[in-house]
């Protein structure tokens, strides 16, 4: 929407919703134990590539 101002809370909620969806998609594909930083990198990659 043009000239629409969004609150920080709106943006945080949308980001969190998107990241939850990424997590639901990525987690079942991980078949080995990985550390938290690697997991975050996979989420970030999937989020930025889209799908």
DRENTORKOL-3810 file (N, C-alpha, C; in nm, 4 decimals):
REM DRENTORKOL-3810
@n.u->0.0839; n.v->-0.1166; n.w->0.0000; ca.u->0.0000; ca.v->0.0000; ca.w->0.0000; c.u->0.0891; c.v->0.1238; c.w->0.0000
@n.u->0.0576; n.v->0.2180; n.w->-0.0814; ca.u->0.1391; ca.v->0.3395; ca.w->-0.0900; c.u->0.1208; c.v->0.4299; c.w->0.0314
@n.u->0.2305; n.v->0.4916; n.w->0.0703; ca.u->0.2298; ca.v->0.5887; ca.w->0.1796; c.u->0.1723; c.v->0.5329; c.w->0.3097
@n.u->0.1886; n.v->0.4041; n.w->0.3305; ca.u->0.1412; ca.v->0.3399; ca.w->0.4528; c.u->0.2574; c.v->0.3301; c.w->0.5484
@n.u->0.2346; n.v->0.3688; n.w->0.6722; ca.u->0.3363; ca.v->0.3566; ca.w->0.7754; c.u->0.3069; c.v->0.2302; c.w->0.8561
@n.u->0.4093; n.v->0.1501; n.w->0.8778; ca.u->0.3953; ca.v->0.0277; ca.w->0.9552; c.u->0.4694; c.v->0.0435; c.w->1.0863
@n.u->0.4112; n.v->-0.0095; n.w->1.1923; ca.u->0.4766; ca.v->-0.0011; ca.w->1.3225; c.u->0.5875; c.v->-0.1068; c.w->1.3301
@n.u->0.6768; n.v->-0.0875; n.w->1.4229; ca.u->0.7815; ca.v->-0.1861; ca.w->1.4467; c.u->0.7201; c.v->-0.3199; c.w->1.4860
@n.u->0.6121; n.v->-0.3140; n.w->1.5629; ca.u->0.5433; ca.v->-0.4363; ca.w->1.6049; c.u->0.4866; c.v->-0.5120; c.w->1.4848
@n.u->0.4277; n.v->-0.4382; n.w->1.3884; ca.u->0.3775; ca.v->-0.5019; ca.w->1.2660; c.u->0.4902; c.v->-0.5733; c.w->1.1924
@n.u->0.5997; n.v->-0.5037; n.w->1.1733; ca.u->0.7131; ca.v->-0.5590; ca.w->1.0995; c.u->0.7737; c.v->-0.6791; c.w->1.1716
@n.u->0.7861; n.v->-0.6697; n.w->1.3034; ca.u->0.8400; ca.v->-0.7813; ca.w->1.3816; c.u->0.7504; c.v->-0.9041; c.w->1.3702
@n.u->0.6189; n.v->-0.8836; n.w->1.3751; ca.u->0.5258; ca.v->-0.9956; ca.w->1.3647; c.u->0.5363; c.v->-1.0616; c.w->1.2272
@n.u->0.5425; n.v->-0.9819; n.w->1.1214; ca.u->0.5533; ca.v->-1.0388; ca.w->0.9860; c.u->0.6833; c.v->-1.1157; c.w->0.9699
@n.u->0.7922; n.v->-1.0601; n.w->1.0205; ca.u->0.9199; ca.v->-1.1297; ca.w->1.0121; c.u->0.9151; c.v->-1.2603; c.w->1.0906
@n.u->0.8631; n.v->-1.2571; n.w->1.2117; ca.u->0.8550; ca.v->-1.3787; ca.w->1.2932; c.u->0.7668; c.v->-1.4845; c.w->1.2277
@n.u->0.6572; n.v->-1.4424; n.w->1.1681; ca.u->0.5699; ca.v->-1.5372; ca.w->1.0970; c.u->0.6444; c.v->-1.6005; c.w->0.9795
@n.u->0.7164; n.v->-1.5186; n.w->0.9041; ca.u->0.7936; ca.v->-1.5707; ca.w->0.7904; c.u->0.9021; c.v->-1.6674; c.w->0.8374
@n.u->0.9705; n.v->-1.6327; n.w->0.9463; ca.u->1.0779; ca.v->-1.7182; ca.w->0.9962; c.u->1.0242; c.v->-1.8502; c.w->1.0519
@n.u->0.9057; n.v->-1.8470; n.w->1.1112; ca.u->0.8442; ca.v->-1.9716; ca.w->1.1581; c.u->0.8155; c.v->-2.0639; c.w->1.0402
@n.u->0.7681; n.v->-2.0068; n.w->0.9306; ca.u->0.7406; ca.v->-2.0865; ca.w->0.8107; c.u->0.8699; c.v->-2.1462; c.w->0.7551
@n.u->0.9767; n.v->-2.0678; n.w->0.7525; ca.u->1.1069; ca.v->-2.1167; ca.w->0.7054; c.u->1.1536; c.v->-2.2311; c.w->0.7945
@n.u->1.1415; n.v->-2.2141; n.w->0.9250; ca.u->1.1833; ca.v->-2.3176; ca.w->1.0204; c.u->1.1057; c.v->-2.4476; c.w->0.9973
@n.u->0.9746; n.v->-2.4374; n.w->0.9747; ca.u->0.8934; ca.v->-2.5571; ca.w->0.9492; c.u->0.9365; c.v->-2.6281; c.w->0.8210
@n.u->0.9846; n.v->-2.5530; n.w->0.7247; ca.u->1.0287; ca.v->-2.6118; ca.w->0.5985; c.u->1.1687; c.v->-2.6724; c.w->0.6107
@n.u->1.2594; n.v->-2.6008; n.w->0.6755; ca.u->1.4007; ca.v->-2.6406; ca.w->0.6798; c.u->1.4257; c.v->-2.7542; c.w->0.7803
@n.u->1.3667; n.v->-2.7467; n.w->0.8983; ca.u->1.3969; ca.v->-2.8436; ca.w->1.0039; c.u->1.3828; c.v->-2.9903; c.w->0.9608
@n.u->1.2770; n.v->-3.0292; n.w->0.8902; ca.u->1.2659; ca.v->-3.1703; ca.w->0.8511; c.u->1.3736; c.v->-3.2153; c.w->0.7519
@n.u->1.4379; n.v->-3.1209; n.w->0.6868; ca.u->1.5408; ca.v->-3.1553; ca.w->0.5882; c.u->1.6779; c.v->-3.1778; c.w->0.6512
@n.u->1.6953; n.v->-3.1362; n.w->0.7762; ca.u->1.8229; ca.v->-3.1512; ca.w->0.8458; c.u->1.8273; c.v->-3.2898; c.w->0.9086
@n.u->1.9193; n.v->-3.3729; n.w->0.8608; ca.u->1.9263; ca.v->-3.5124; ca.w->0.9051; c.u->2.0417; c.v->-3.5410; c.w->1.0003
@n.u->2.1247; n.v->-3.4409; n.w->1.0275; ca.u->2.2385; ca.v->-3.4572; ca.w->1.1172; c.u->2.2317; c.v->-3.3487; c.w->1.2244
@n.u->2.3044; n.v->-3.3690; n.w->1.3321; ca.u->2.3119; ca.v->-3.2670; ca.w->1.4362; c.u->2.3966; c.v->-3.1503; c.w->1.3871
@n.u->2.3432; n.v->-3.0298; n.w->1.4012; ca.u->2.4187; ca.v->-2.9089; ca.w->1.3657; c.u->2.4074; c.v->-2.8108; c.w->1.4809
@n.u->2.5029; n.v->-2.7204; n.w->1.4877; ca.u->2.4987; ca.v->-2.6220; ca.w->1.5959; c.u->2.4011; c.v->-2.5095; c.w->1.5611
@n.u->2.3726; n.v->-2.4275; n.w->1.6591; ca.u->2.2737; ca.v->-2.3213; ca.w->1.6448; c.u->2.3117; c.v->-2.2203; c.w->1.5368
@n.u->2.4398; n.v->-2.1883; n.w->1.5266; ca.u->2.4837; ca.v->-2.0913; ca.w->1.4252; c.u->2.4637; c.v->-2.1449; c.w->1.2842
@n.u->2.4906; n.v->-2.2725; n.w->1.2640; ca.u->2.4694; ca.v->-2.3339; ca.w->1.1331; c.u->2.3206; c.v->-2.3383; c.w->1.1008
@n.u->2.2417; n.v->-2.3706; n.w->1.2002; ca.u->2.0961; ca.v->-2.3733; ca.w->1.1820; c.u->2.0453; c.v->-2.2337; c.w->1.1435
@n.u->2.0926; n.v->-2.1317; n.w->1.2112; ca.u->2.0531; ca.v->-1.9941; ca.w->1.1798; c.u->2.0960; c.v->-1.9554; c.w->1.0390
@n.u->2.2141; n.v->-2.0000; n.w->0.9969; ca.u->2.2609; ca.v->-1.9704; ca.w->0.8614; c.u->2.1714; c.v->-2.0363; c.w->0.7571
@n.u->2.1276; n.v->-2.1586; n.w->0.7835; ca.u->2.0368; ca.v->-2.2266; ca.w->0.6907; c.u->1.9023; c.v->-2.1549; c.w->0.6832
@n.u->1.8509; n.v->-2.1117; n.w->0.7973; ca.u->1.7257; ca.v->-2.0362; ca.w->0.7980; c.u->1.7409; c.v->-1.9067; c.w->0.7187
@n.u->1.8509; n.v->-1.8382; n.w->0.7428; ca.u->1.8755; ca.v->-1.7113; ca.w->0.6730; c.u->1.8844; c.v->-1.7337; c.w->0.5224
@n.u->1.9566; n.v->-1.8364; n.w->0.4812; ca.u->1.9694; ca.v->-1.8650; ca.w->0.3389; c.u->1.8329; c.v->-1.8950; c.w->0.2786
@n.u->1.7561; n.v->-1.9820; n.w->0.3415; ca.u->1.6239; ca.v->-2.0194; ca.w->0.2894; c.u->1.5309; c.v->-1.8978; c.w->0.2839
@n.u->1.5371; n.v->-1.8151; n.w->0.3853; ca.u->1.4536; ca.v->-1.6951; ca.w->0.3886; c.u->1.4890; c.v->-1.6009; c.w->0.2741
@n.u->1.6177; n.v->-1.5793; n.w->0.2522; ca.u->1.6616; ca.v->-1.4839; ca.w->0.1504; c.u->1.6459; c.v->-1.5361; c.w->0.0087
@n.u->1.6582; n.v->-1.6665; n.w->-0.0098; ca.u->1.6384; ca.v->-1.7243; ca.w->-0.1435; c.u->1.4898; c.v->-1.7299; c.w->-0.1760
@n.u->1.4108; n.v->-1.7566; n.w->-0.0734; ca.u->1.2658; ca.v->-1.7649; ca.w->-0.0943; c.u->1.2255; c.v->-1.9004; c.w->-0.1458
@n.u->1.1003; n.v->-1.9127; n.w->-0.1756; ca.u->1.0566; ca.v->-2.0416; ca.w->-0.2247; c.u->0.9151; c.v->-2.0517; c.w->-0.2391
END
